[in-house]
Amino acid sequence: MDIVSVALKRYSTKAFDPSKKLTAEEADKVKTLLQYSPSSTNSQPWHFIVASTEEGKA
């Protein structure tokens, strides 16, 4: 797959199904991928908060 194809398939999520849950394995994969997200001047300024309970999501 070339970069143009990837760029053309990109989209922003406008809505999601809150009843669909990630498995622990899927969540771990996402967290691993987030570590590879690019940042300006490789500053890596991000912090991630995972809310997995209803109380945490409120």
PDB file of N, H, CA, C and O in Angstrom:
ATOM      1  N   MET A   1       0.850  -1.178   0.000  1.00  0.00           N
ATOM      2  CA  MET A   1       0.000   0.000   0.000  1.00  0.00           C
ATOM      3  C   MET A   1       0.897   1.243   0.000  1.00  0.00           C
ATOM      4  O   MET A   1       1.837   1.333   0.789  1.00  0.00           O
ATOM      5  N   ASP A   2       0.607   2.182  -0.872  1.00  0.00           N
ATOM      6  H   ASP A   2      -0.157   2.109  -1.513  1.00  0.00           H
ATOM      7  CA  ASP A   2       1.422   3.400  -0.941  1.00  0.00           C
ATOM      8  C   ASP A   2       0.810   4.509  -0.084  1.00  0.00           C
ATOM      9  O   ASP A   2      -0.341   4.413   0.342  1.00  0.00           O
ATOM     10  N   ILE A   3       1.581   5.545   0.159  1.00  0.00           N
ATOM     11  H   ILE A   3       2.516   5.623  -0.187  1.00  0.00           H
ATOM     12  CA  ILE A   3       1.178   6.631   1.062  1.00  0.00           C
ATOM     13  C   ILE A   3      -0.072   7.366   0.567  1.00  0.00           C
ATOM     14  O   ILE A   3      -0.879   7.823   1.376  1.00  0.00           O
ATOM     15  N   VAL A   4      -0.234   7.483  -0.741  1.00  0.00           N
ATOM     16  H   VAL A   4       0.422   7.112  -1.398  1.00  0.00           H
ATOM     17  CA  VAL A   4      -1.409   8.173  -1.285  1.00  0.00           C
ATOM     18  C   VAL A   4      -2.674   7.374  -0.961  1.00  0.00           C
ATOM     19  O   VAL A   4      -3.687   7.948  -0.562  1.00  0.00           O
ATOM     20  N   SER A   5      -2.616   6.064  -1.132  1.00  0.00           N
ATOM     21  H   SER A   5      -1.793   5.597  -1.456  1.00  0.00           H
ATOM     22  CA  SER A   5      -3.774   5.220  -0.811  1.00  0.00           C
ATOM     23  C   SER A   5      -4.139   5.323   0.663  1.00  0.00           C
ATOM     24  O   SER A   5      -5.315   5.406   1.014  1.00  0.00           O
ATOM     25  N   VAL A   6      -3.137   5.316   1.512  1.00  0.00           N
ATOM     26  H   VAL A   6      -2.181   5.249   1.226  1.00  0.00           H
ATOM     27  CA  VAL A   6      -3.380   5.429   2.950  1.00  0.00           C
ATOM     28  C   VAL A   6      -4.018   6.776   3.276  1.00  0.00           C
ATOM     29  O   VAL A   6      -4.985   6.836   4.035  1.00  0.00           O
ATOM     30  N   ALA A   7      -3.484   7.855   2.708  1.00  0.00           N
ATOM     31  H   ALA A   7      -2.698   7.806   2.091  1.00  0.00           H
ATOM     32  CA  ALA A   7      -4.008   9.193   2.978  1.00  0.00           C
ATOM     33  C   ALA A   7      -5.453   9.334   2.498  1.00  0.00           C
ATOM     34  O   ALA A   7      -6.263   9.980   3.162  1.00  0.00           O
ATOM     35  N   LEU A   8      -5.776   8.744   1.368  1.00  0.00           N
ATOM     36  H   LEU A   8      -5.118   8.220   0.828  1.00  0.00           H
ATOM     37  CA  LEU A   8      -7.127   8.856   0.831  1.00  0.00           C
ATOM     38  C   LEU A   8      -8.153   8.054   1.636  1.00  0.00           C
ATOM     39  O   LEU A   8      -9.345   8.357   1.582  1.00  0.00           O
ATOM     40  N   LYS A   9      -7.716   7.054   2.368  1.00  0.00           N
ATOM     41  H   LYS A   9      -6.748   6.808   2.412  1.00  0.00           H
ATOM     42  CA  LYS A   9      -8.632   6.240   3.170  1.00  0.00           C
ATOM     43  C   LYS A   9      -8.794   6.769   4.589  1.00  0.00           C
ATOM     44  O   LYS A   9      -9.598   6.237   5.354  1.00  0.00           O
ATOM     45  N   ARG A  10      -8.051   7.798   4.952  1.00  0.00           N
ATOM     46  H   ARG A  10      -7.397   8.230   4.331  1.00  0.00           H
ATOM     47  CA  ARG A  10      -8.104   8.358   6.292  1.00  0.00           C
ATOM     48  C   ARG A  10      -9.413   9.112   6.503  1.00  0.00           C
ATOM     49  O   ARG A  10      -9.925   9.745   5.580  1.00  0.00           O
ATOM     50  N   TYR A  11      -9.948   9.045   7.703  1.00  0.00           N
ATOM     51  H   TYR A  11      -9.533   8.530   8.453  1.00  0.00           H
ATOM     52  CA  TYR A  11     -11.163   9.791   8.032  1.00  0.00           C
ATOM     53  C   TYR A  11     -11.208  10.066   9.527  1.00  0.00           C
ATOM     54  O   TYR A  11     -10.534   9.406  10.318  1.00  0.00           O
ATOM     55  N   SER A  12     -12.007  11.044   9.895  1.00  0.00           N
ATOM     56  H   SER A  12     -12.555  11.580   9.252  1.00  0.00           H
ATOM     57  CA  SER A  12     -12.217  11.364  11.309  1.00  0.00           C
ATOM     58  C   SER A  12     -13.527  10.740  11.756  1.00  0.00           C
ATOM     59  O   SER A  12     -14.541  10.859  11.068  1.00  0.00           O
ATOM     60  N   THR A  13     -13.512  10.087  12.884  1.00  0.00           N
ATOM     61  H   THR A  13     -12.688   9.991  13.443  1.00  0.00           H
ATOM     62  CA  THR A  13     -14.717   9.457  13.406  1.00  0.00           C
ATOM     63  C   THR A  13     -15.648  10.524  13.964  1.00  0.00           C
ATOM     64  O   THR A  13     -15.260  11.305  14.832  1.00  0.00           O
ATOM     65  N   LYS A  14     -16.868  10.553  13.465  1.00  0.00           N
ATOM     66  H   LYS A  14     -17.183   9.918  12.759  1.00  0.00           H
ATOM     67  CA  LYS A  14     -17.859  11.537  13.912  1.00  0.00           C
ATOM     68  C   LYS A  14     -18.785  10.943  14.970  1.00  0.00           C
ATOM     69  O   LYS A  14     -19.337  11.667  15.797  1.00  0.00           O
ATOM     70  N   ALA A  15     -18.947   9.642  14.939  1.00  0.00           N
ATOM     71  H   ALA A  15     -18.498   9.054  14.267  1.00  0.00           H
ATOM     72  CA  ALA A  15     -19.823   8.961  15.892  1.00  0.00           C
ATOM     73  C   ALA A  15     -19.273   7.559  16.117  1.00  0.00           C
ATOM     74  O   ALA A  15     -18.541   7.022  15.286  1.00  0.00           O
ATOM     75  N   PHE A  16     -19.634   6.985  17.240  1.00  0.00           N
ATOM     76  H   PHE A  16     -20.228   7.422  17.915  1.00  0.00           H
ATOM     77  CA  PHE A  16     -19.197   5.631  17.527  1.00  0.00           C
ATOM     78  C   PHE A  16     -20.271   4.913  18.320  1.00  0.00           C
ATOM     79  O   PHE A  16     -21.169   5.544  18.878  1.00  0.00           O
ATOM     80  N   ASP A  17     -20.178   3.616  18.368  1.00  0.00           N
ATOM     81  H   ASP A  17     -19.449   3.104  17.915  1.00  0.00           H
ATOM     82  CA  ASP A  17     -21.139   2.785  19.088  1.00  0.00           C
ATOM     83  C   ASP A  17     -20.587   2.514  20.484  1.00  0.00           C
ATOM     84  O   ASP A  17     -19.678   1.697  20.634  1.00  0.00           O
ATOM     85  N   PRO A  18     -21.120   3.186  21.516  1.00  0.00           N
ATOM     86  CA  PRO A  18     -20.583   3.018  22.870  1.00  0.00           C
ATOM     87  C   PRO A  18     -20.809   1.624  23.452  1.00  0.00           C
ATOM     88  O   PRO A  18     -20.188   1.264  24.452  1.00  0.00           O
ATOM     89  N   SER A  19     -21.692   0.836  22.833  1.00  0.00           N
ATOM     90  H   SER A  19     -22.196   1.129  22.021  1.00  0.00           H
ATOM     91  CA  SER A  19     -21.927  -0.514  23.351  1.00  0.00           C
ATOM     92  C   SER A  19     -20.855  -1.501  22.884  1.00  0.00           C
ATOM     93  O   SER A  19     -20.729  -2.591  23.442  1.00  0.00           O
ATOM     94  N   LYS A  20     -20.090  -1.123  21.870  1.00  0.00           N
ATOM     95  H   LYS A  20     -20.192  -0.237  21.417  1.00  0.00           H
ATOM     96  CA  LYS A  20     -19.027  -1.998  21.368  1.00  0.00           C
ATOM     97  C   LYS A  20     -17.783  -1.809  22.234  1.00  0.00           C
ATOM     98  O   LYS A  20     -17.249  -0.705  22.338  1.00  0.00           O
ATOM     99  N   LYS A  21     -17.339  -2.881  22.844  1.00  0.00           N
ATOM    100  H   LYS A  21     -17.773  -3.778  22.761  1.00  0.00           H
ATOM    101  CA  LYS A  21     -16.201  -2.821  23.761  1.00  0.00           C
ATOM    102  C   LYS A  21     -14.964  -3.456  23.125  1.00  0.00           C
ATOM    103  O   LYS A  21     -15.072  -4.397  22.340  1.00  0.00           O
ATOM    104  N   LEU A  22     -13.801  -2.932  23.472  1.00  0.00           N
ATOM    105  H   LEU A  22     -13.714  -2.167  24.110  1.00  0.00           H
ATOM    106  CA  LEU A  22     -12.543  -3.533  23.046  1.00  0.00           C
ATOM    107  C   LEU A  22     -12.173  -4.649  24.009  1.00  0.00           C
ATOM    108  O   LEU A  22     -12.438  -4.569  25.209  1.00  0.00           O
ATOM    109  N   THR A  23     -11.561  -5.683  23.468  1.00  0.00           N
ATOM    110  H   THR A  23     -11.345  -5.748  22.494  1.00  0.00           H
ATOM    111  CA  THR A  23     -11.018  -6.712  24.349  1.00  0.00           C
ATOM    112  C   THR A  23      -9.737  -6.159  24.970  1.00  0.00           C
ATOM    113  O   THR A  23      -9.199  -5.157  24.498  1.00  0.00           O
ATOM    114  N   ALA A  24      -9.258  -6.798  26.008  1.00  0.00           N
ATOM    115  H   ALA A  24      -9.695  -7.611  26.392  1.00  0.00           H
ATOM    116  CA  ALA A  24      -8.008  -6.363  26.646  1.00  0.00           C
ATOM    117  C   ALA A  24      -6.860  -6.431  25.641  1.00  0.00           C
ATOM    118  O   ALA A  24      -5.983  -5.567  25.638  1.00  0.00           O
ATOM    119  N   GLU A  25      -6.863  -7.451  24.796  1.00  0.00           N
ATOM    120  H   GLU A  25      -7.574  -8.153  24.800  1.00  0.00           H
ATOM    121  CA  GLU A  25      -5.813  -7.599  23.781  1.00  0.00           C
ATOM    122  C   GLU A  25      -5.865  -6.452  22.772  1.00  0.00           C
ATOM    123  O   GLU A  25      -4.824  -5.905  22.407  1.00  0.00           O
ATOM    124  N   GLU A  26      -7.065  -6.082  22.320  1.00  0.00           N
ATOM    125  H   GLU A  26      -7.910  -6.527  22.616  1.00  0.00           H
ATOM    126  CA  GLU A  26      -7.211  -4.968  21.378  1.00  0.00           C
ATOM    127  C   GLU A  26      -6.757  -3.658  22.011  1.00  0.00           C
ATOM    128  O   GLU A  26      -6.079  -2.858  21.366  1.00  0.00           O
ATOM    129  N   ALA A  27      -7.127  -3.436  23.268  1.00  0.00           N
ATOM    130  H   ALA A  27      -7.678  -4.086  23.792  1.00  0.00           H
ATOM    131  CA  ALA A  27      -6.728  -2.213  23.969  1.00  0.00           C
ATOM    132  C   ALA A  27      -5.211  -2.146  24.105  1.00  0.00           C
ATOM    133  O   ALA A  27      -4.620  -1.079  23.942  1.00  0.00           O
ATOM    134  N   ASP A  28      -4.583  -3.269  24.399  1.00  0.00           N
ATOM    135  H   ASP A  28      -5.063  -4.136  24.532  1.00  0.00           H
ATOM    136  CA  ASP A  28      -3.118  -3.299  24.499  1.00  0.00           C
ATOM    137  C   ASP A  28      -2.463  -2.975  23.163  1.00  0.00           C
ATOM    138  O   ASP A  28      -1.451  -2.276  23.121  1.00  0.00           O
ATOM    139  N   LYS A  29      -3.036  -3.481  22.067  1.00  0.00           N
ATOM    140  H   LYS A  29      -3.858  -4.049  22.101  1.00  0.00           H
ATOM    141  CA  LYS A  29      -2.495  -3.185  20.733  1.00  0.00           C
ATOM    142  C   LYS A  29      -2.597  -1.693  20.434  1.00  0.00           C
ATOM    143  O   LYS A  29      -1.659  -1.095  19.907  1.00  0.00           O
ATOM    144  N   VAL A  30      -3.740  -1.092  20.772  1.00  0.00           N
ATOM    145  H   VAL A  30      -4.503  -1.578  21.200  1.00  0.00           H
ATOM    146  CA  VAL A  30      -3.929   0.347  20.543  1.00  0.00           C
ATOM    147  C   VAL A  30      -2.918   1.148  21.352  1.00  0.00           C
ATOM    148  O   VAL A  30      -2.307   2.082  20.833  1.00  0.00           O
ATOM    149  N   LYS A  31      -2.737   0.788  22.621  1.00  0.00           N
ATOM    150  H   LYS A  31      -3.233   0.029  23.042  1.00  0.00           H
ATOM    151  CA  LYS A  31      -1.776   1.504  23.468  1.00  0.00           C
ATOM    152  C   LYS A  31      -0.360   1.385  22.914  1.00  0.00           C
ATOM    153  O   LYS A  31       0.408   2.346  22.960  1.00  0.00           O
ATOM    154  N   THR A  32      -0.014   0.219  22.393  1.00  0.00           N
ATOM    155  H   THR A  32      -0.638  -0.562  22.355  1.00  0.00           H
ATOM    156  CA  THR A  32       1.310   0.036  21.790  1.00  0.00           C
ATOM    157  C   THR A  32       1.452   0.911  20.551  1.00  0.00           C
ATOM    158  O   THR A  32       2.485   1.554  20.363  1.00  0.00           O
ATOM    159  N   LEU A  33       0.425   0.943  19.704  1.00  0.00           N
ATOM    160  H   LEU A  33      -0.415   0.421  19.856  1.00  0.00           H
ATOM    161  CA  LEU A  33       0.474   1.767  18.491  1.00  0.00           C
ATOM    162  C   LEU A  33       0.566   3.254  18.819  1.00  0.00           C
ATOM    163  O   LEU A  33       1.250   3.997  18.116  1.00  0.00           O
ATOM    164  N   LEU A  34      -0.109   3.695  19.869  1.00  0.00           N
ATOM    165  H   LEU A  34      -0.665   3.091  20.441  1.00  0.00           H
ATOM    166  CA  LEU A  34      -0.070   5.107  20.250  1.00  0.00           C
ATOM    167  C   LEU A  34       1.345   5.567  20.587  1.00  0.00           C
ATOM    168  O   LEU A  34       1.681   6.736  20.400  1.00  0.00           O
ATOM    169  N   GLN A  35       2.165   4.660  21.077  1.00  0.00           N
ATOM    170  H   GLN A  35       1.892   3.710  21.229  1.00  0.00           H
ATOM    171  CA  GLN A  35       3.546   5.003  21.412  1.00  0.00           C
ATOM    172  C   GLN A  35       4.347   5.394  20.176  1.00  0.00           C
ATOM    173  O   GLN A  35       5.367   6.075  20.287  1.00  0.00           O
ATOM    174  N   TYR A  36       3.890   4.965  18.992  1.00  0.00           N
ATOM    175  H   TYR A  36       3.062   4.412  18.902  1.00  0.00           H
ATOM    176  CA  TYR A  36       4.593   5.255  17.748  1.00  0.00           C
ATOM    177  C   TYR A  36       4.017   6.461  17.009  1.00  0.00           C
ATOM    178  O   TYR A  36       4.431   6.751  15.886  1.00  0.00           O
ATOM    179  N   SER A  37       3.070   7.164  17.623  1.00  0.00           N
ATOM    180  H   SER A  37       2.733   6.928  18.535  1.00  0.00           H
ATOM    181  CA  SER A  37       2.490   8.351  16.990  1.00  0.00           C
ATOM    182  C   SER A  37       3.554   9.430  16.855  1.00  0.00           C
ATOM    183  O   SER A  37       4.310   9.675  17.795  1.00  0.00           O
ATOM    184  N   PRO A  38       3.620  10.078  15.694  1.00  0.00           N
ATOM    185  CA  PRO A  38       4.631  11.122  15.504  1.00  0.00           C
ATOM    186  C   PRO A  38       4.328  12.367  16.328  1.00  0.00           C
ATOM    187  O   PRO A  38       3.173  12.647  16.650  1.00  0.00           O
ATOM    188  N   SER A  39       5.366  13.102  16.660  1.00  0.00           N
ATOM    189  H   SER A  39       6.304  12.875  16.398  1.00  0.00           H
ATOM    190  CA  SER A  39       5.202  14.376  17.355  1.00  0.00           C
ATOM    191  C   SER A  39       6.218  15.370  16.801  1.00  0.00           C
ATOM    192  O   SER A  39       7.250  14.985  16.251  1.00  0.00           O
ATOM    193  N   SER A  40       5.911  16.630  16.954  1.00  0.00           N
ATOM    194  H   SER A  40       5.072  16.942  17.401  1.00  0.00           H
ATOM    195  CA  SER A  40       6.806  17.679  16.482  1.00  0.00           C
ATOM    196  C   SER A  40       8.135  17.588  17.215  1.00  0.00           C
ATOM    197  O   SER A  40       8.166  17.514  18.443  1.00  0.00           O
ATOM    198  N   THR A  41       9.196  17.593  16.491  1.00  0.00           N
ATOM    199  H   THR A  41       9.171  17.653  15.493  1.00  0.00           H
ATOM    200  CA  THR A  41      10.577  17.511  17.001  1.00  0.00           C
ATOM    201  C   THR A  41      10.780  16.339  17.959  1.00  0.00           C
ATOM    202  O   THR A  41      11.632  16.389  18.846  1.00  0.00           O
ATOM    203  N   ASN A  42       9.990  15.289  17.771  1.00  0.00           N
ATOM    204  H   ASN A  42       9.298  15.248  17.050  1.00  0.00           H
ATOM    205  CA  ASN A  42      10.079  14.083  18.595  1.00  0.00           C
ATOM    206  C   ASN A  42       9.952  14.392  20.088  1.00  0.00           C
ATOM    207  O   ASN A  42      10.581  13.738  20.919  1.00  0.00           O
ATOM    208  N   SER A  43       9.135  15.393  20.418  1.00  0.00           N
ATOM    209  H   SER A  43       8.625  15.925  19.742  1.00  0.00           H
ATOM    210  CA  SER A  43       8.977  15.791  21.821  1.00  0.00           C
ATOM    211  C   SER A  43       8.105  14.818  22.622  1.00  0.00           C
ATOM    212  O   SER A  43       8.204  14.760  23.847  1.00  0.00           O
ATOM    213  N   GLN A  44       7.258  14.060  21.933  1.00  0.00           N
ATOM    214  H   GLN A  44       7.178  14.107  20.938  1.00  0.00           H
ATOM    215  CA  GLN A  44       6.387  13.064  22.550  1.00  0.00           C
ATOM    216  C   GLN A  44       5.670  13.617  23.790  1.00  0.00           C
ATOM    217  O   GLN A  44       5.848  13.090  24.888  1.00  0.00           O
ATOM    218  N   PRO A  45       4.862  14.675  23.625  1.00  0.00           N
ATOM    219  CA  PRO A  45       4.243  15.357  24.766  1.00  0.00           C
ATOM    220  C   PRO A  45       2.956  14.717  25.282  1.00  0.00           C
ATOM    221  O   PRO A  45       2.340  15.256  26.202  1.00  0.00           O
ATOM    222  N   TRP A  46       2.536  13.602  24.728  1.00  0.00           N
ATOM    223  H   TRP A  46       3.036  13.164  23.981  1.00  0.00           H
ATOM    224  CA  TRP A  46       1.216  13.093  25.046  1.00  0.00           C
ATOM    225  C   TRP A  46       1.169  12.268  26.322  1.00  0.00           C
ATOM    226  O   TRP A  46       2.156  11.694  26.781  1.00  0.00           O
ATOM    227  N   HIS A  47      -0.040  12.247  26.864  1.00  0.00           N
ATOM    228  H   HIS A  47      -0.843  12.713  26.491  1.00  0.00           H
ATOM    229  CA  HIS A  47      -0.381  11.404  28.011  1.00  0.00           C
ATOM    230  C   HIS A  47      -1.739  10.807  27.678  1.00  0.00           C
ATOM    231  O   HIS A  47      -2.603  11.508  27.150  1.00  0.00           O
ATOM    232  N   PHE A  48      -1.941   9.562  27.966  1.00  0.00           N
ATOM    233  H   PHE A  48      -1.239   8.993  28.394  1.00  0.00           H
ATOM    234  CA  PHE A  48      -3.187   8.894  27.628  1.00  0.00           C
ATOM    235  C   PHE A  48      -3.905   8.469  28.900  1.00  0.00           C
ATOM    236  O   PHE A  48      -3.296   7.937  29.828  1.00  0.00           O
ATOM    237  N   ILE A  49      -5.202   8.712  28.924  1.00  0.00           N
ATOM    238  H   ILE A  49      -5.696   9.145  28.170  1.00  0.00           H
ATOM    239  CA  ILE A  49      -6.044   8.293  30.039  1.00  0.00           C
ATOM    240  C   ILE A  49      -7.074   7.324  29.474  1.00  0.00           C
ATOM    241  O   ILE A  49      -7.807   7.661  28.544  1.00  0.00           O
ATOM    242  N   VAL A  50      -7.127   6.135  30.030  1.00  0.00           N
ATOM    243  H   VAL A  50      -6.532   5.861  30.785  1.00  0.00           H
ATOM    244  CA  VAL A  50      -8.068   5.119  29.567  1.00  0.00           C
ATOM    245  C   VAL A  50      -9.171   4.979  30.610  1.00  0.00           C
ATOM    246  O   VAL A  50      -8.925   4.571  31.745  1.00  0.00           O
ATOM    247  N   ALA A  51     -10.383   5.323  30.207  1.00  0.00           N
ATOM    248  H   ALA A  51     -10.583   5.655  29.285  1.00  0.00           H
ATOM    249  CA  ALA A  51     -11.543   5.198  31.099  1.00  0.00           C
ATOM    250  C   ALA A  51     -12.282   3.922  30.717  1.00  0.00           C
ATOM    251  O   ALA A  51     -12.899   3.859  29.654  1.00  0.00           O
ATOM    252  N   SER A  52     -12.225   2.922  31.559  1.00  0.00           N
ATOM    253  H   SER A  52     -11.723   2.973  32.422  1.00  0.00           H
ATOM    254  CA  SER A  52     -12.828   1.635  31.218  1.00  0.00           C
ATOM    255  C   SER A  52     -14.053   1.287  32.062  1.00  0.00           C
ATOM    256  O   SER A  52     -14.722   0.289  31.796  1.00  0.00           O
ATOM    257  N   THR A  53     -14.348   2.094  33.067  1.00  0.00           N
ATOM    258  H   THR A  53     -13.804   2.905  33.282  1.00  0.00           H
ATOM    259  CA  THR A  53     -15.547   1.857  33.878  1.00  0.00           C
ATOM    260  C   THR A  53     -16.559   2.963  33.607  1.00  0.00           C
ATOM    261  O   THR A  53     -16.198   4.039  33.130  1.00  0.00           O
ATOM    262  N   GLU A  54     -17.811   2.698  33.911  1.00  0.00           N
ATOM    263  H   GLU A  54     -18.103   1.824  34.299  1.00  0.00           H
ATOM    264  CA  GLU A  54     -18.843   3.724  33.719  1.00  0.00           C
ATOM    265  C   GLU A  54     -18.548   4.947  34.584  1.00  0.00           C
ATOM    266  O   GLU A  54     -18.751   6.079  34.146  1.00  0.00           O
ATOM    267  N   GLU A  55     -18.075   4.729  35.793  1.00  0.00           N
ATOM    268  H   GLU A  55     -17.909   3.810  36.148  1.00  0.00           H
ATOM    269  CA  GLU A  55     -17.729   5.840  36.685  1.00  0.00           C
ATOM    270  C   GLU A  55     -16.589   6.669  36.090  1.00  0.00           C
ATOM    271  O   GLU A  55     -16.605   7.898  36.164  1.00  0.00           O
ATOM    272  N   GLY A  56     -15.620   6.004  35.511  1.00  0.00           N
ATOM    273  H   GLY A  56     -15.607   5.006  35.450  1.00  0.00           H
ATOM    274  CA  GLY A  56     -14.488   6.702  34.907  1.00  0.00           C
ATOM    275  C   GLY A  56     -14.869   7.475  33.660  1.00  0.00           C
ATOM    276  O   GLY A  56     -14.243   8.484  33.336  1.00  0.00           O
ATOM    277  N   LYS A  57     -15.893   7.009  32.957  1.00  0.00           N
ATOM    278  H   LYS A  57     -16.402   6.190  33.220  1.00  0.00           H
ATOM    279  CA  LYS A  57     -16.345   7.673  31.732  1.00  0.00           C
ATOM    280  C   LYS A  57     -17.225   8.876  32.019  1.00  0.00           C
ATOM    281  O   LYS A  57     -17.413   9.724  31.147  1.00  0.00           O
ATOM    282  N   ALA A  58     -17.767   8.967  33.226  1.00  0.00           N
ATOM    283  H   ALA A  58     -17.614   8.278  33.935  1.00  0.00           H
ATOM    284  CA  ALA A  58     -18.695  10.056  33.568  1.00  0.00           C
ATOM    285  C   ALA A  58     -17.979  11.377  33.737  1.00  0.00           C
ATOM    286  O   ALA A  58     -18.614  12.391  34.025  1.00  0.00           O
TER     287      ALA A  58
END
